[in-house]
Structure formats: C-alpha cells, structure tokens
Amino acid sequence: MARLIGEWFTGLGRKLSNRYMGHLAERASRNAHRQSYSVATIVLAAKLAKADGPVTRTEIDSFKSIFKIPPDEMADVARIWTAAKRDARGYEAYAHRLAILFAGDRSLQENMLTALIHLAMADGPINDAETRFLERVAMAFTIDRPSFANLRAKIEKPIQEDPYAVLGISPHASDEDIKRAWRRLVRVYHPD
C-alpha cells in the first residue's frame, strides 16, 4: 500500500511539474514574442525617423505618443532607439520579423503601418525617402501598393484646401450663402 501511495504521489508530482513547466514555457514564449515585437517596432520607428536625415525632437516625441512607453521601460527603449537611429539601412529585416509576428492579422499590419505613417509625418510632409521606406514595409507585410496608397491617403490631409471649394460655393458668396452651404453639408455627412 505504501508503494502505491508513493507511486501516486510521484505521478502527481510529475503531472504538476509538467503543467508548471508547460506554464513557464508558455509564459517565456509570450515574453519572447512581446520582446521581439517591441524591439522590431522600436528599430523600425528609429530607422524611419533617420530615413529623411537627422532625427528631430518632434519625431522622438511623436514616437513616444504613438507607442505609449511605460516609464520603467524608457531607458531600455532609448538604448535601442539610439543604436537603431544611427543608420536608416537594415530596416527590412525588422519589417519581415513583424510580418512573421503579425502573420494572418491584416489589422495589426495596417495598425503598425498607420503608426509609421504618422511618425513619418511628425516633421512635415512625407518625403521620397520616407515613402520608399514605408512602401518596403508595406511589401514586407504583403500589403499591395493600392491598399498602401489608400491607407496613406486616409491619414494624410491635403495641405490647404480652398474652403469655398469644399463648401461648393463661390469665394464671393454672402455670409448667408456660406451658412446654407455649411448646413447642407452637415445634413449630408451628419444626418443625425
């Protein structure tokens, strides 16, 4: 009987140990996944900031506001950012790493690309170097050119549209005509 009880406890110990080890392995895998995502994101953002020349304070502040970095992780993020921003080259490997991490999740891919587009706009209109960078990231994410163009168009705003053209009236319209045109557009775009 003692032998049976001993075997039962040994078997129970193995089961608990296997469950515990499985839990630890799963947690380690999640942490590695999170760390890989974090490093790839920081490096991509830093290299994008560098793509158009010197990295500006505006770009750094934009990165911090877009990605919401916890204060206790700021020093680690700053070390990665500083190393990555030295040269804009080599970002493709990080884009491909994120593509693997986001495999099959189009919304995560588009969210990351959207964040990068906002970062590219932090210091002014997106230039040719930033456009090439973003297009290559989109390609790594398997987002085709028309989809990328649509995503970018949703984010970028025209520099200055003529307010009279937006309202569909002449620049010589009276104040009353302007109010009528505005109310008409409000009813069309905000019917509630």
N, C-alpha and C positions, 0 to 999 in steps of 0.2 A: 504494500500500500504506500509506503513512504517513497518507493521508487516511482510509482505512478504519479504521486503528488509532485515529486521533484521534476519529472518529465513534463508535467502540465505547466509548472512554473517556468521551466526552461523554454518551452514552446511559447508561452505567453510573453516571456521576456523577449524572445526573437521577434514575435509579431509586433510588439510595442516598439522594439528597436527599429524594425523595418519601416513601420509607419513614421516614426520620428525621423529616421534618416531620409525617407521619402519627402517628408515635410521640409526638412532642411535643404534637400536638393532642389525642391520646387522653389523655395524662397531664394536660394542662391541664384537660380536661373532667372527669376523675376528681377533680382537686383542687377545681374549681369545685363539683362535686356534693357533695363532702365538706364544703366550706366552707359551702355553702348549708344542708346538713343540720345542721351544727354551730350556725350562727347561729340557725336556726329553733328548734332544740331548747333552746338557752340562753334565748332570748327567751320561749318558751312556759313554761319552768320558772320563770323570774323573774316573769312576769306571773301565773302560778298562785300563787306564794308571796305576791304582793301582793294577790290577789283577796280574801283574808279580813282585810285590814288590814296593819299594819306587818310587814315581813319579819323573821323571827326568826333568830337564830344556828342554831337547830335545823334550820330549813328550808335554810339555806345548807349546813350540814354534811351534811344528807340529800342535797341535790343533788350535792355532791362525791362522796359514797359511791356513789350510784346510777350516776353517769355517768363515774366514774374519769378525772379530768382529769390529763393529764401535767403535771408541774411546770413545764416550759418553756412551757406554753400558759396557765398560770394567770392571768397578768396580762391577756392578751387576753380570756379568758373573764370575768374580773372586770369589765373595762370594759363589755363587752356586757351582763352581768347588771345592773350598776349603772344603766346607761341604761334598760334594759327594766323594771326594778322600780319605776320612778317612778310608773307608772300601769298598772293591770291591763287597761285598754282596748286594743283593737287587736290582740289575740292571734289573732283569726280568720284573718287573712291568713297568719300563720305556720303555723297548723294546716293551711290549704289548701295551702301550699307543701310541707309534709311529706307531705300526701296525694298530691300530684303525684310527689314523690320516691319514695314507697312504693307507687306505683300497682301494683295487682295482687298485692301481697305482704301478705296479711292478717296473717301472723305478725309482721312488722315493725310494722304498725299497732297490733296488740294489745300488743306489747312496749313501744312508746312510751306507749300509754295506761296500761299497768300501771305503768310508771315514774312517770308523772304522778300516778297514784292513790297510790302510795307516798309521793311528795313531799307531796301534799295531806294525808296522814295524819301527817306528821312533827311537826306542832304540835298534834295532838289529832284528835278525830273530824272527819270531813269535814263542813263546814257547807254551807248553802244556796248561798252564792256560789261555793264550790269545786265543788259539784255541777253548777251551771249551766255553769261553765267546762268541766268535764270532759265534760258532755253535748254541748256545742257542738263540742268537739274530736272526740268520737266521731262526731258527724254529719258533720264535715268528712272524716273517714276512711271514711265510709259504713258505719259500724258502727251497726246499729239499736239501739233502746232495750232490747229484751230481751237482746241479746248484751252490751251495755254493762252492764246490771244483773247478768248472770251473771258477767262478768269482775270487776266490783266486789265482788260477794258472795264470790268466791273469795279475794279479797285481804283484805277487812275481816273482822275477827274480832268475834264478839259481845263486848260489853263485859265481862260476867261471867255465865257460865252456871253454873247450880247443878250442882256436881259429882255430887250424888246423882242428879239427873235424867239427867245424861249416862250414868251407870252403870246407870240404870234401877232404882234401889233406893230404899228409904225413908231419910229422914235419921236414922232411929232404928236402922238396920241395925247389926249387930255387925261387928267388925273382920274376922271370918272371912267374913261375907256380902259385905263390901266387896271382899275379896281374890278371892272366887269370881267376882263380877260383873266385876271388872277382868280376870281371866284369861279369862273367856268372851269379852269384847270383844277381847282380844288375839288369841284364836284366830280370831275373825270377821274382823278387819281386818288381821291379820298372820299368815296361816295357815302360813307357812314357819317 
